[in-house]
């Protein structure tokens, strides 16, 4: 995250007010990884609850390390009305004519945001046809909107247009919910007259306690 101190230390130049505007929308010298984007928006979508990213599921970790305990999430109080405004805006990106329409899924409220990151300046881009200098396409999305379960970030290198990354996220989210639905059906009683109380039912956690992955 660039700052006035960072710029003076590296370039011995003062910070200009216009740079603050550029950085606020992800341009300028700001750099970020897909995991950082996922982590940041994951906590925001849950209203201020950030879960530590991990590569191995909890049950597998417990087998590998018997003394494993799941890290406690980091919580920062956020204004619920501000969080709701962000959710509604990201819902509109996908479902109300925004740039992320290709991430829409019937019957599921997907929220998301497109992004395009420049590899080179517009002036240099106008002098070359080499595709390795095309912009990178980004899309980050989560679902469902009001009670997020999953968040996915796609970085499509040299994708040029951000909306090309949206279907990648859509397909991952769809695969997640398709698998969840299949698992739900496998837990249903085999016979129509079976005792429904015997079916495995897992209560849904509250949005603040969920862990999108």
MDTraj code that builds the backbone (N, CA, C; nanometers):
import mdtraj as md
import numpy as np

residues = "UNK UNK UNK UNK UNK UNK UNK UNK UNK UNK UNK UNK UNK UNK UNK UNK UNK UNK UNK UNK UNK UNK UNK UNK UNK UNK UNK UNK UNK UNK UNK UNK UNK UNK UNK UNK UNK UNK UNK UNK UNK UNK UNK UNK UNK UNK UNK UNK UNK UNK UNK UNK UNK UNK UNK UNK UNK UNK UNK UNK UNK UNK UNK UNK UNK UNK UNK UNK UNK UNK UNK UNK UNK UNK UNK UNK UNK UNK UNK UNK UNK UNK UNK UNK UNK UNK UNK UNK UNK UNK UNK UNK UNK UNK UNK UNK UNK UNK UNK UNK UNK UNK UNK UNK UNK UNK UNK UNK UNK UNK UNK UNK UNK UNK UNK UNK UNK UNK UNK UNK UNK UNK UNK UNK UNK UNK UNK UNK UNK UNK UNK UNK UNK UNK UNK UNK UNK UNK UNK UNK UNK UNK UNK UNK UNK UNK UNK UNK UNK UNK UNK UNK UNK UNK UNK UNK UNK UNK UNK UNK UNK UNK UNK UNK UNK UNK UNK UNK UNK UNK UNK UNK UNK UNK UNK UNK UNK UNK UNK UNK UNK UNK UNK UNK UNK UNK UNK UNK UNK UNK UNK UNK UNK UNK UNK UNK UNK UNK UNK UNK UNK UNK UNK UNK UNK UNK UNK UNK UNK UNK UNK UNK UNK".split()
xyz = np.array([
    [0.0858, -0.1194, 0.0000],
    [0.0000, 0.0000, 0.0000],
    [0.0888, 0.1236, 0.0000],
    [0.0957, 0.1956, -0.1101],
    [0.1840, 0.3120, -0.1175],
    [0.1366, 0.4247, -0.0257],
    [0.2319, 0.5038, 0.0158],
    [0.2023, 0.6180, 0.1039],
    [0.3043, 0.7276, 0.0779],
    [0.2858, 0.8418, 0.1410],
    [0.3805, 0.9515, 0.1229],
    [0.5191, 0.9121, 0.1740],
    [0.5237, 0.8404, 0.2888],
    [0.6529, 0.7967, 0.3427],
    [0.7192, 0.6966, 0.2495],
    [0.6395, 0.6054, 0.1940],
    [0.6916, 0.5054, 0.1007],
    [0.7520, 0.5728, -0.0220],
    [0.6842, 0.6737, -0.0752],
    [0.7320, 0.7391, -0.1971],
    [0.8592, 0.8192, -0.1723],
    [0.8651, 0.8849, -0.0587],
    [0.9862, 0.9606, -0.0266],
    [1.1041, 0.8666, -0.0074],
    [1.0809, 0.7537, 0.0604],
    [1.1891, 0.6591, 0.0879],
    [1.2430, 0.5971, -0.0405],
    [1.1531, 0.5632, -0.1350],
    [1.1965, 0.4946, -0.2567],
    [1.2358, 0.5878, -0.3699],
    [1.1617, 0.6989, -0.3839],
    [1.1826, 0.7836, -0.5019],
    [1.2291, 0.9254, -0.4693],
    [1.2324, 0.9586, -0.3400],
    [1.2691, 1.0945, -0.2976],
    [1.1790, 1.1989, -0.3640],
    [1.0506, 1.1664, -0.3742],
    [0.9538, 1.2576, -0.4341],
    [0.8363, 1.2765, -0.3402],
    [0.7733, 1.3919, -0.3501],
    [0.6576, 1.4195, -0.2655],
    [0.5346, 1.3459, -0.3177],
    [0.4376, 1.3299, -0.2307],
    [0.3104, 1.2634, -0.2633],
    [0.2112, 1.3689, -0.3118],
    [0.1473, 1.3428, -0.4258],
    [0.0504, 1.4368, -0.4816],
    [-0.0919, 1.3940, -0.4467],
    [-0.1796, 1.4903, -0.4301],
    [-0.3176, 1.4607, -0.3888],
    [-0.3860, 1.3659, -0.4868],
    [-0.3558, 1.3792, -0.6143],
    [-0.4175, 1.2926, -0.7141],
    [-0.3806, 1.1468, -0.6973],
    [-0.2663, 1.1203, -0.6363],
    [-0.2250, 0.9821, -0.6140],
    [-0.3155, 0.9122, -0.5125],
    [-0.3654, 0.9885, -0.4167],
    [-0.4581, 0.9312, -0.3187],
    [-0.5836, 0.8811, -0.3875],
    [-0.6324, 0.9572, -0.4846],
    [-0.7513, 0.9173, -0.5597],
    [-0.7226, 0.7914, -0.6405],
    [-0.6058, 0.7865, -0.7057],
    [-0.5707, 0.6696, -0.7864],
    [-0.5612, 0.5438, -0.7002],
    [-0.4947, 0.5566, -0.5866],
    [-0.4772, 0.4405, -0.4989],
    [-0.6115, 0.3932, -0.4442],
    [-0.7028, 0.4859, -0.4180],
    [-0.8323, 0.4488, -0.3591],
    [-0.9149, 0.3609, -0.4514],
    [-0.8885, 0.3645, -0.5819],
    [-0.9625, 0.2782, -0.6756],
    [-0.8740, 0.1662, -0.7296],
    [-0.7589, 0.1437, -0.6637],
    [-0.6749, 0.0305, -0.7006],
    [-0.5724, 0.0579, -0.8069],
    [-0.5514, 0.1831, -0.8444],
    [-0.4507, 0.2152, -0.9448],
    [-0.3250, 0.2686, -0.8773],
    [-0.2395, 0.3289, -0.9565],
    [-0.1153, 0.3792, -0.9004],
    [-0.0228, 0.2653, -0.8625],
    [0.0483, 0.2811, -0.7523],
    [0.1492, 0.1839, -0.7112],
    [0.0931, 0.0751, -0.6205],
    [-0.0364, 0.0712, -0.6026],
    [-0.0973, -0.0324, -0.5190],
    [-0.0777, -0.1700, -0.5817],
    [-0.0350, -0.2663, -0.5017],
    [-0.0227, -0.4043, -0.5480],
    [-0.0996, -0.4947, -0.4535],
    [-0.1579, -0.6020, -0.5099],
    [-0.2396, -0.6917, -0.4284],
    [-0.2414, -0.8299, -0.4933],
    [-0.2538, -0.9338, -0.4117],
    [-0.2633, -1.0703, -0.4623],
    [-0.4094, -1.1149, -0.4598],
    [-0.4447, -1.2174, -0.5367],
    [-0.5816, -1.2699, -0.5296],
    [-0.6212, -1.3131, -0.3892],
    [-0.5276, -1.3700, -0.3137],
    [-0.5599, -1.4124, -0.1782],
    [-0.5900, -1.2932, -0.0888],
    [-0.5162, -1.1840, -0.1050],
    [-0.5419, -1.0642, -0.0251],
    [-0.6790, -1.0050, -0.0571],
    [-0.7158, -1.0040, -0.1852],
    [-0.8480, -0.9552, -0.2246],
    [-0.9567, -1.0431, -0.1628],
    [-0.9373, -1.1737, -0.1695],
    [-1.0357, -1.2673, -0.1146],
    [-1.0506, -1.2481, 0.0349],
    [-0.9395, -1.2361, 0.1042],
    [-0.9409, -1.2187, 0.2499],
    [-1.0106, -1.0882, 0.2882],
    [-0.9760, -0.9810, 0.2181],
    [-1.0331, -0.8505, 0.2509],
    [-1.1841, -0.8486, 0.2321],
    [-1.2295, -0.8950, 0.1157],
    [-1.3731, -0.8912, 0.0887],
    [-1.4481, -0.9959, 0.1705],
    [-1.3820, -1.1079, 0.2019],
    [-1.4468, -1.2090, 0.2854],
    [-1.4868, -1.1514, 0.4199],
    [-1.3972, -1.0782, 0.4832],
    [-1.4292, -1.0169, 0.6118],
    [-1.5339, -0.9083, 0.6004],
    [-1.5257, -0.8301, 0.4935],
    [-1.6244, -0.7240, 0.4737],
    [-1.7624, -0.7821, 0.4493],
    [-1.7710, -0.8890, 0.3692],
    [-1.9012, -0.9480, 0.3378],
    [-1.9682, -1.0068, 0.4616],
    [-1.8875, -1.0462, 0.5601],
    [-1.9421, -1.1016, 0.6850],
    [-1.9627, -0.9946, 0.7911],
    [-1.9506, -0.8702, 0.7524],
    [-1.9779, -0.7615, 0.8466],
    [-1.8660, -0.7324, 0.9431],
    [-1.7437, -0.7734, 0.9107],
    [-1.6305, -0.7413, 0.9960],
    [-1.5694, -0.8613, 1.0650],
    [-1.5794, -0.9797, 1.0034],
    [-1.5217, -1.1017, 1.0608],
    [-1.4261, -1.1616, 0.9574],
    [-1.2963, -1.1575, 0.9889],
    [-1.1948, -1.2061, 0.8962],
    [-1.1387, -1.3395, 0.9451],
    [-1.1587, -1.4455, 0.8653],
    [-1.1065, -1.5773, 0.8973],
    [-0.9701, -1.5975, 0.8322],
    [-0.8798, -1.6608, 0.9025],
    [-0.7458, -1.6837, 0.8510],
    [-0.7502, -1.7794, 0.7318],
    [-0.6940, -1.7411, 0.6184],
    [-0.6917, -1.8319, 0.5028],
    [-0.6111, -1.9579, 0.5340],
    [-0.6506, -2.0703, 0.4751],
    [-0.5792, -2.1956, 0.4962],
    [-0.5954, -2.2830, 0.3725],
    [-0.5034, -2.3752, 0.3559],
    [-0.5023, -2.4626, 0.2389],
    [-0.5583, -2.6004, 0.2686],
    [-0.5697, -2.6354, 0.3952],
    [-0.6135, -2.7689, 0.4336],
    [-0.7370, -2.7580, 0.5218],
    [-0.8370, -2.8434, 0.4974],
    [-0.9606, -2.8417, 0.5753],
    [-0.9326, -2.8788, 0.7208],
    [-1.0223, -2.8340, 0.8091],
    [-1.0023, -2.8550, 0.9522],
    [-0.9903, -3.0024, 0.9892],
    [-1.0759, -3.0886, 0.9305],
    [-1.0705, -3.2302, 0.9668],
    [-0.9392, -3.2945, 0.9238],
    [-0.8859, -3.2515, 0.8092],
    [-0.7579, -3.3043, 0.7636],
    [-0.6442, -3.2552, 0.8539],
    [-0.6515, -3.1279, 0.8949],
    [-0.5509, -3.0748, 0.9858],
    [-0.5512, -3.1500, 1.1181],
    [-0.6702, -3.1861, 1.1649],
    [-0.6802, -3.2595, 1.2907],
    [-0.6150, -3.3964, 1.2812],
    [-0.6218, -3.4569, 1.1629],
    [-0.5553, -3.5861, 1.1436],
    [-0.4035, -3.5697, 1.1378],
    [-0.3591, -3.4619, 1.0741],
    [-0.2154, -3.4394, 1.0614],
    [-0.1537, -3.3916, 1.1919],
    [-0.2284, -3.3090, 1.2645],
    [-0.1802, -3.2534, 1.3911],
    [-0.2890, -3.2702, 1.4965],
    [-0.2757, -3.3707, 1.5801],
    [-0.3810, -3.3984, 1.6801],
    [-0.4124, -3.2799, 1.7715],
    [-0.3162, -3.1920, 1.7942],
    [-0.3380, -3.0776, 1.8843],
    [-0.3826, -2.9518, 1.8096],
    [-0.4226, -2.9695, 1.6844],
    [-0.4621, -2.8530, 1.6041],
    [-0.5878, -2.7864, 1.6592],
    [-0.5844, -2.6559, 1.6691],
    [-0.7025, -2.5776, 1.7057],
    [-0.7221, -2.4698, 1.5995],
    [-0.8433, -2.4533, 1.5601],
    [-0.8738, -2.3565, 1.4546],
    [-0.8496, -2.2146, 1.5049],
    [-0.7757, -2.1320, 1.4287],
    [-0.7485, -1.9937, 1.4722],
    [-0.8781, -1.9143, 1.4872],
    [-0.8821, -1.8322, 1.5897],
    [-0.9981, -1.7464, 1.6098],
    [-1.0009, -1.6377, 1.5017],
    [-1.1198, -1.6039, 1.4523],
    [-1.1277, -1.4979, 1.3501],
    [-1.0942, -1.3623, 1.4091],
    [-1.0527, -1.2736, 1.3229],
    [-1.0241, -1.1353, 1.3612],
    [-1.1508, -1.0543, 1.3378],
    [-1.1957, -0.9836, 1.4396],
    [-1.3209, -0.9089, 1.4293],
    [-1.2957, -0.7593, 1.4466],
    [-1.3538, -0.6831, 1.3573],
    [-1.3473, -0.5370, 1.3633],
    [-1.4883, -0.4838, 1.3433],
    [-1.5416, -0.4070, 1.4382],
    [-1.6781, -0.3567, 1.4240],
    [-1.6926, -0.2672, 1.3007],
    [-1.7899, -0.2981, 1.2182],
    [-1.8205, -0.2178, 1.1005],
    [-1.9641, -0.1682, 1.1096],
    [-1.9904, -0.0560, 1.0479],
    [-2.1256, -0.0009, 1.0446],
    [-2.2124, -0.0911, 0.9575],
    [-2.3134, -0.1583, 1.0146],
    [-2.3960, -0.2503, 0.9359],
    [-2.4601, -0.1845, 0.8142],
    [-2.4983, -0.0575, 0.8282],
    [-2.5614, 0.0105, 0.7143],
    [-2.4615, 0.0313, 0.6007],
    [-2.3342, 0.0562, 0.6345],
    [-2.2313, 0.0723, 0.5316],
    [-2.2039, -0.0606, 0.4632],
    [-2.1988, -0.1685, 0.5417],
    [-2.1772, -0.3010, 0.4842],
    [-2.2911, -0.3363, 0.3890],
    [-2.4136, -0.3021, 0.4282],
    [-2.5290, -0.3327, 0.3442],
    [-2.5236, -0.2547, 0.2127],
    [-2.4769, -0.1326, 0.2175],
    [-2.4630, -0.0529, 0.0952],
    [-2.3633, -0.1190, -0.0001],
    [-2.2524, -0.1693, 0.0547],
    [-2.1529, -0.2380, -0.0283],
    [-2.2136, -0.3644, -0.0885],
    [-2.2861, -0.4408, -0.0056],
    [-2.3493, -0.5631, -0.0567],
    [-2.4456, -0.5307, -0.1712],
    [-2.5291, -0.4300, -0.1500],
    [-2.6273, -0.3950, -0.2532],
    [-2.5590, -0.3485, -0.3812],
    [-2.4504, -0.2730, -0.3670],
    [-2.3769, -0.2284, -0.4849],
    [-2.3166, -0.3448, -0.5608],
    [-2.2607, -0.4412, -0.4876],
    [-2.1999, -0.5571, -0.5524],
    [-2.3064, -0.6513, -0.6084],
    [-2.4233, -0.6527, -0.5470],
    [-2.5342, -0.7286, -0.6048],
    [-2.5743, -0.6677, -0.7388],
    [-2.5775, -0.5352, -0.7434],
    [-2.6138, -0.4670, -0.8668],
    [-2.5133, -0.4886, -0.9786],
    [-2.3848, -0.5007, -0.9435],
    [-2.2819, -0.5276, -1.0443],
    [-2.3148, -0.6545, -1.1223],
    [-2.3687, -0.7542, -1.0520],
    [-2.3972, -0.8833, -1.1140],
    [-2.5392, -0.8918, -1.1683],
    [-2.6346, -0.8347, -1.0956],
    [-2.7753, -0.8614, -1.1248],
    [-2.8565, -0.7426, -1.1757],
    [-2.7971, -0.6264, -1.1817],
    [-2.8747, -0.5086, -1.2215],
    [-2.8071, -0.4309, -1.3336],
    [-2.7537, -0.5038, -1.4309],
    [-2.6968, -0.4378, -1.5480],
    [-2.5547, -0.3893, -1.5319],
    [-2.4829, -0.4364, -1.4288],
    [-2.3452, -0.3946, -1.4086],
    [-2.2478, -0.4724, -1.4942],
    [-2.1201, -0.4486, -1.4715],
    [-2.0161, -0.5102, -1.5544],
    [-1.9953, -0.6584, -1.5235],
    [-2.0542, -0.7081, -1.4139],
    [-2.0341, -0.8480, -1.3767],
    [-2.1516, -0.9374, -1.4077],
    [-2.2317, -0.9013, -1.5066],
    [-2.3512, -0.9782, -1.5392],
    [-2.3227, -1.1230, -1.5762],
    [-2.2025, -1.1517, -1.6235],
    [-2.1704, -1.2894, -1.6630],
    [-2.1537, -1.3807, -1.5420],
    [-2.1546, -1.3248, -1.4212],
    [-2.1442, -1.4070, -1.3002],
    [-2.2812, -1.4424, -1.2433],
    [-2.3878, -1.4010, -1.3093],
    [-2.5224, -1.4247, -1.2570],
    [-2.5560, -1.5733, -1.2576],
    [-2.6248, -1.6163, -1.1517],
    [-2.6703, -1.7549, -1.1408],
    [-2.8184, -1.7557, -1.1050],
    [-2.9031, -1.8256, -1.1805],
    [-3.0461, -1.8307, -1.1509],
    [-3.0715, -1.8891, -1.0119],
    [-3.1558, -1.8211, -0.9368],
    [-3.1938, -1.8711, -0.8059],
    [-3.0922, -1.8468, -0.6958],
    [-2.9848, -1.7723, -0.7263],
    [-2.8822, -1.7466, -0.6254],
    [-2.8353, -1.6028, -0.6354],
    [-2.8351, -1.5328, -0.5226],
    [-2.7902, -1.3940, -0.5201],
    [-2.6378, -1.3887, -0.5118],
    [-2.5744, -1.3679, -0.6269],
    [-2.4293, -1.3537, -0.6326],
    [-2.3937, -1.2057, -0.6296],
    [-2.2983, -1.1692, -0.5469],
    [-2.2461, -1.0330, -0.5427],
    [-2.1035, -1.0346, -0.5955],
    [-2.0620, -0.9279, -0.6616],
    [-1.9269, -0.9300, -0.7151],
    [-1.8792, -0.7939, -0.7607],
    [-1.7533, -0.7919, -0.8022],
    [-1.6932, -0.6686, -0.8534],
    [-1.5879, -0.7026, -0.9578],
    [-1.5974, -0.6349, -1.0712],
    [-1.4961, -0.6481, -1.1753],
    [-1.3807, -0.5528, -1.1468],
    [-1.2678, -0.5830, -1.2068],
    [-1.1528, -0.4947, -1.1949],
    [-1.0566, -0.5181, -1.3095],
    [-0.9945, -0.4120, -1.3571],
    [-0.8971, -0.4216, -1.4650],
    [-0.7675, -0.3567, -1.4189],
    [-0.6576, -0.4312, -1.4232],
    [-0.5290, -0.3759, -1.3801],
    [-0.4367, -0.3615, -1.5005],
    [-0.3781, -0.2421, -1.5124],
    [-0.2895, -0.2125, -1.6237],
    [-0.1523, -0.2739, -1.6007],
    [-0.0976, -0.3339, -1.7057],
    [0.0405, -0.3824, -1.7000],
    [0.1381, -0.2728, -1.7427],
    [0.0940, -0.1902, -1.8352],
    [0.1791, -0.0821, -1.8853],
    [0.0925, 0.0425, -1.9017],
    [0.1555, 0.1547, -1.9265],
    [0.0822, 0.2792, -1.9463],
    [0.0055, 0.2758, -2.0776],
    [-0.0983, 0.3579, -2.0865],
    [-0.1754, 0.3669, -2.2105],
    [-0.0883, 0.4135, -2.3271],
    [0.0054, 0.4999, -2.2978],
    [0.0934, 0.5515, -2.4035],
    [0.1783, 0.4395, -2.4627],
    [0.2345, 0.3552, -2.3743],
    [0.3159, 0.2446, -2.4251],
    [0.2287, 0.1404, -2.4942],
    [0.1103, 0.1118, -2.4384],
    [0.0211, 0.0119, -2.4969],
    [-0.0163, 0.0479, -2.6404],
    [-0.0233, 0.1776, -2.6702],
    [-0.0606, 0.2214, -2.8044],
    [0.0511, 0.1969, -2.9058],
    [0.1709, 0.1662, -2.8571],
    [0.2840, 0.1475, -2.9478],
    [0.3157, 0.0007, -2.9754],
    [0.2405, -0.0920, -2.9146],
    [0.2724, -0.2340, -2.9310],
    [0.1458, -0.3171, -2.9470],
    [0.1606, -0.4293, -3.0183],
    [0.0492, -0.5231, -3.0336],
    [0.0765, -0.6525, -2.9585],
    [0.1838, -0.6543, -2.8793],
    [0.2205, -0.7741, -2.8035],
    [0.1153, -0.7988, -2.6948],
    [0.0532, -0.9167, -2.6985],
    [-0.0561, -0.9456, -2.6066],
    [-0.0110, -0.9611, -2.4615],
    [0.1181, -0.9761, -2.4412],
    [0.1648, -0.9893, -2.3025],
    [0.1506, -0.8583, -2.2249],
    [0.1242, -0.7496, -2.2974],
    [0.1049, -0.6218, -2.2314],
    [-0.0423, -0.5864, -2.2119],
    [-0.1329, -0.6757, -2.2513],
    [-0.2751, -0.6485, -2.2309],
    [-0.3069, -0.6427, -2.0811],
    [-0.4103, -0.5691, -2.0474],
    [-0.4500, -0.5555, -1.9071],
    [-0.4887, -0.6907, -1.8476],
    [-0.4761, -0.7017, -1.7162],
    [-0.5238, -0.8202, -1.6450],
    [-0.6699, -0.8003, -1.6052],
    [-0.7479, -0.9073, -1.6178],
    [-0.8905, -0.9024, -1.5822],
    [-0.9118, -0.9683, -1.4460],
    [-0.9857, -0.8994, -1.3590],
    [-1.0141, -0.9496, -1.2247],
    [-1.1650, -0.9588, -1.2035],
    [-1.2032, -1.0548, -1.1223],
    [-1.3404, -1.0558, -1.0706],
    [-1.3385, -1.1273, -0.9364],
    [-1.4074, -1.0695, -0.8399],
    [-1.4238, -1.1321, -0.7086],
    [-1.5726, -1.1359, -0.6784],
    [-1.6210, -1.2512, -0.6317],
    [-1.7641, -1.2637, -0.6037],
    [-1.7894, -1.3527, -0.4842],
    [-1.9031, -1.3295, -0.4181],
    [-1.9423, -1.4155, -0.3067],
    [-2.0921, -1.4416, -0.3140],
    [-2.1361, -1.5443, -0.2430],
    [-2.2775, -1.5827, -0.2426],
    [-2.3060, -1.6708, -0.1207],
    [-2.4327, -1.6705, -0.0755],
    [-2.5401, -1.5771, -0.1113],
    [-2.5119, -1.4364, -0.0569],
    [-2.5826, -1.3409, -0.1065],
    [-2.5530, -1.2008, -0.0775],
    [-2.5605, -1.1682, 0.0716],
    [-2.6705, -1.2062, 0.1379],
    [-2.6923, -1.1667, 0.2760],
    [-2.6330, -1.2640, 0.3775],
    [-2.5943, -1.3832, 0.3352],
    [-2.5362, -1.4827, 0.4266],
    [-2.4263, -1.5578, 0.3529],
    [-2.3130, -1.4928, 0.3270],
    [-2.2093, -1.5522, 0.2407],
    [-2.1542, -1.6848, 0.2935],
    [-2.1394, -1.7785, 0.2009],
    [-2.0790, -1.9086, 0.2316],
    [-1.9478, -1.9284, 0.1577],
    [-1.9351, -1.8653, 0.0422],
    [-1.8167, -1.8862, -0.0413],
    [-1.7791, -1.7550, -0.1084],
    [-1.6489, -1.7338, -0.1206],
    [-1.5984, -1.6172, -0.1934],
    [-1.4872, -1.6653, -0.2860],
    [-1.4885, -1.6156, -0.4092],
    [-1.3947, -1.6619, -0.5116],
    [-1.3355, -1.5409, -0.5836],
    [-1.2049, -1.5450, -0.6067],
    [-1.1374, -1.4401, -0.6838],
    [-1.0699, -1.5021, -0.8046],
    [-1.0889, -1.4412, -0.9204],
    [-1.0231, -1.4870, -1.0432],
    [-0.9356, -1.3756, -1.0987],
    [-0.8109, -1.4082, -1.1263],
    [-0.7191, -1.3185, -1.1960],
    [-0.6894, -1.3809, -1.3318],
    [-0.7416, -1.3190, -1.4356],
    [-0.7238, -1.3666, -1.5730],
    [-0.6135, -1.2801, -1.6353],
    [-0.4907, -1.3316, -1.6342],
    [-0.3783, -1.2532, -1.6840],
    [-0.3933, -1.2265, -1.8332],
    [-0.3734, -1.1000, -1.8701],
    [-0.3878, -1.0533, -2.0083],
    [-0.5291, -1.0757, -2.0607],
    [-0.6261, -1.0843, -1.9710],
    [-0.7653, -1.1021, -2.0127],
    [-0.8249, -0.9792, -2.0777],
    [-0.7602, -0.8654, -2.0609],
    [-0.7935, -0.7371, -2.1241],
    [-0.9195, -0.6737, -2.0663],
    [-1.0312, -0.7486, -2.0633],
    [-1.1572, -0.6927, -2.0133],
    [-1.2017, -0.7690, -1.8888],
    [-1.2353, -0.6944, -1.7841],
    [-1.2637, -0.7570, -1.6552],
    [-1.3811, -0.8533, -1.6592],
    [-1.4789, -0.8269, -1.7468],
    [-1.5964, -0.9141, -1.7474],
    [-1.5645, -1.0550, -1.7982],
    [-1.4460, -1.0745, -1.8563],
    [-1.4073, -1.2096, -1.8967],
    [-1.3718, -1.2973, -1.7763],
    [-1.3391, -1.2351, -1.6641],
    [-1.3050, -1.3120, -1.5439],
    [-1.4299, -1.3546, -1.4667],
    [-1.5419, -1.2873, -1.4908],
    [-1.6640, -1.3158, -1.4146],
    [-1.7148, -1.4588, -1.4319],
    [-1.7171, -1.5163, -1.5538],
    [-1.7665, -1.6537, -1.5682],
    [-1.6817, -1.7563, -1.4934],
    [-1.5531, -1.7268, -1.4742],
    [-1.4671, -1.8194, -1.4000],
    [-1.5160, -1.8303, -1.2559],
    [-1.5424, -1.7152, -1.1958],
    [-1.5935, -1.7134, -1.0578],
    [-1.7313, -1.7769, -1.0518],
    [-1.8157, -1.7439, -1.1490],
    [-1.9512, -1.8018, -1.1535],
    [-1.9461, -1.9543, -1.1522],
    [-1.8592, -2.0128, -1.2353],
    [-1.8539, -2.1586, -1.2462],
    [-1.8053, -2.2237, -1.1171],
    [-1.7117, -2.1589, -1.0470],
    [-1.6637, -2.2143, -0.9198],
    [-1.7736, -2.2082, -0.8147],
    [-1.8434, -2.0954, -0.8085],
    [-1.9526, -2.0826, -0.7119],
    [-2.0628, -2.1832, -0.7423],
    [-2.0949, -2.1995, -0.8701],
    [-2.1983, -2.2964, -0.9084],
    [-2.1575, -2.4381, -0.8682],
    [-2.0307, -2.4737, -0.8903],
    [-1.9833, -2.6070, -0.8534],
    [-1.9963, -2.6298, -0.7034],
    [-1.9690, -2.5267, -0.6257],
    [-1.9800, -2.5382, -0.4796],
    [-2.1233, -2.5686, -0.4381],
    [-2.2190, -2.4923, -0.4908],
    [-2.3582, -2.5112, -0.4502],
    [-2.4181, -2.6378, -0.5131],
    [-2.3724, -2.6765, -0.6318],
    [-2.4171, -2.8035, -0.6895],
    [-2.3741, -2.9201, -0.6016],
    [-2.2502, -2.9167, -0.5553],
    [-2.2019, -3.0229, -0.4669],
    [-2.2795, -3.0242, -0.3354],
    [-2.3060, -2.9062, -0.2829],
    [-2.3813, -2.8969, -0.1579],
    [-2.5216, -2.9557, -0.1742],
    [-2.5838, -2.9303, -0.2900],
    [-2.7174, -2.9837, -0.3155],
    [-2.7135, -3.1354, -0.3302],
    [-2.6119, -3.1876, -0.3990],
    [-2.5996, -3.3334, -0.4118],
    [-2.5825, -3.3995, -0.2755],
    [-2.5014, -3.3376, -0.1902],
    [-2.4805, -3.3932, -0.0564],
    [-2.6092, -3.3884, 0.0253],
    [-2.6879, -3.2834, 0.0041],
    [-2.8144, -3.2738, 0.0769],
    [-2.9082, -3.3869, 0.0367],
    [-2.9111, -3.4184, -0.0937],
    [-2.9995, -3.5252, -0.1402],
    [-2.9523, -3.6621, -0.0943],
    [-2.8224, -3.6805, -0.0824],
    [-2.7733, -3.8116, -0.0364],
    [-2.8062, -3.8357, 0.1099],
    [-2.8367, -3.7274, 0.1819],
    [-2.8739, -3.7437, 0.3227],
    [-3.0227, -3.7685, 0.3407],
    [-3.1000, -3.7571, 0.2321],
    [-3.2438, -3.7772, 0.2417],
    [-3.2744, -3.9254, 0.2632],
    [-3.3857, -3.9589, 0.3329],
    [-3.4244, -4.0996, 0.3523],
    [-3.4479, -4.1683, 0.2190],
    [-3.4079, -4.2940, 0.2087],
    [-3.4215, -4.3681, 0.0838],
    [-3.5669, -4.3966, 0.0506],
    [-3.6492, -4.4235, 0.1515],
    [-3.7897, -4.4564, 0.1292],
    [-3.8764, -4.3355, 0.1602],
    [-3.9862, -4.3231, 0.0837],
    [-4.0739, -4.2079, 0.1016],
    [-4.1347, -4.2054, 0.2408],
    [-4.1558, -4.3220, 0.3024],
    [-4.2194, -4.3256, 0.4329],
    [-4.1212, -4.3289, 0.5474],
    [-3.9937, -4.3042, 0.5211],
    [-3.8943, -4.3095, 0.6269],
    [-3.9127, -4.1953, 0.7251],
    [-3.8622, -4.2155, 0.8438],
    [-3.8721, -4.1155, 0.9488],
    [-3.7814, -3.9975, 0.9153],
    [-3.8413, -3.8825, 0.8877],
    [-3.7629, -3.7660, 0.8491],
    [-3.6731, -3.7180, 0.9614],
    [-3.7081, -3.7515, 1.0857],
    [-3.6257, -3.7057, 1.1975],
    [-3.4896, -3.7724, 1.1966],
    [-3.4754, -3.8803, 1.1193],
    [-3.3477, -3.9509, 1.1145],
    [-3.2524, -3.8875, 1.0141],
    [-3.3046, -3.7987, 0.9315],
    [-3.2191, -3.7360, 0.8310],
    [-3.1194, -3.6435, 0.8987],
    [-3.0000, -3.6415, 0.8420],
    [-2.8973, -3.5542, 0.8990],
    [-2.9284, -3.4108, 0.8613],
    [-2.9463, -3.3278, 0.9602],
    [-2.9780, -3.1872, 0.9363],
    [-2.8735, -3.1032, 1.0076],
    [-2.8105, -3.0178, 0.9320],
    [-2.7093, -2.9305, 0.9896],
    [-2.7630, -2.7893, 0.9926],
    [-2.7850, -2.7313, 1.1109],
    [-2.8378, -2.5942, 1.1163],
    [-2.7410, -2.4952, 1.0545],
    [-2.7964, -2.3978, 0.9859],
    [-2.7133, -2.2973, 0.9210],
    [-2.6627, -2.2000, 1.0255],
    [-2.5318, -2.1693, 1.0264],
    [-2.4793, -2.0717, 1.1216],
    [-2.5212, -1.9313, 1.0838],
    [-2.5102, -1.8419, 1.1794],
    [-2.5438, -1.7029, 1.1537],
    [-2.4383, -1.6449, 1.0602],
    [-2.4722, -1.5426, 0.9807],
    [-2.3764, -1.4842, 0.8869],
    [-2.2452, -1.4437, 0.9527],
    [-2.2520, -1.3908, 1.0766],
    [-2.1310, -1.3436, 1.1415],
    [-2.0385, -1.4573, 1.1795],
    [-2.0902, -1.5794, 1.1871],
    [-2.0066, -1.6903, 1.2290],
    [-1.9649, -1.7799, 1.1162],
    [-1.9987, -1.7431, 0.9932],
    [-1.9649, -1.8282, 0.8804],
    [-1.8228, -1.8040, 0.8360],
    [-1.7703, -1.8992, 0.7644],
    [-1.6335, -1.8945, 0.7183],
    [-1.6296, -1.9199, 0.5679],
    [-1.6361, -1.8138, 0.4836],
    [-1.6320, -1.8364, 0.3394],
    [-1.4962, -1.8904, 0.2988],
    [-1.4962, -1.9880, 0.2079],
    [-1.3694, -2.0467, 0.1682],
    [-1.3721, -2.0773, 0.0194],
])
top = md.Topology()
chain = top.add_chain()
for i, resn in enumerate(residues, 1):
    res = top.add_residue(resn, chain, resSeq=i)
    for name in ("N", "CA", "C"):
        top.add_atom(name, md.element.get_by_symbol(name[0]), res)
traj = md.Trajectory(xyz[None], top)
